[in-house]
């Protein structure tokens, strides 16, 4: 996102990255959360996600951590 959204309209709580997980069952959901946690622990991945402007760029970041 180029402009943040604010959590509870609080300008101190800027959100620049929103991710949605749609899993078919609990096990798949937990695996996706674990994978996402691994990706977001790496600051370089976070910076790359924030800089991404195309779905394909985001997909590449997610797939490289498989």
SULURZI-V582593 format. One record per pair of residues at least 4 apart in sequence whose C-alpha atoms are under 8 Angstrom apart, sorted by the first residue. I is the first residue (numbers start at 0). J is the second residue. Records with the same first field share a line. If there is no record, write none. Layout:
I = J / J
This chain:
0 = 15 / 16 / 49
1 = 15
2 = 15
3 = 13 / 14 / 15
4 = 8 / 13 / 14 / 15
5 = 9 / 10 / 11 / 12 / 13 / 14
6 = 10 / 12 / 13 / 14
7 = 12
8 = 12
9 = 13
15 = 49
16 = 48 / 49
20 = 28 / 31 / 32
21 = 28
22 = 27 / 28 / 31
23 = 27 / 28
24 = 28
25 = 29
26 = 30
27 = 31
28 = 32
29 = 33
30 = 34
31 = 35
32 = 36
33 = 37
34 = 38 / 64 / 65
35 = 39 / 61
36 = 40
37 = 41 / 64
38 = 44 / 45 / 61 / 64
39 = 44 / 45
40 = 44 / 45
41 = 45
42 = 46
43 = 47
44 = 48 / 60
45 = 49
46 = 50
47 = 51 / 60
48 = 56 / 57 / 60
51 = 56 / 57
52 = 56
53 = 57
54 = 58
55 = 59
56 = 60
57 = 61
58 = 62
59 = 63
60 = 64
61 = 65
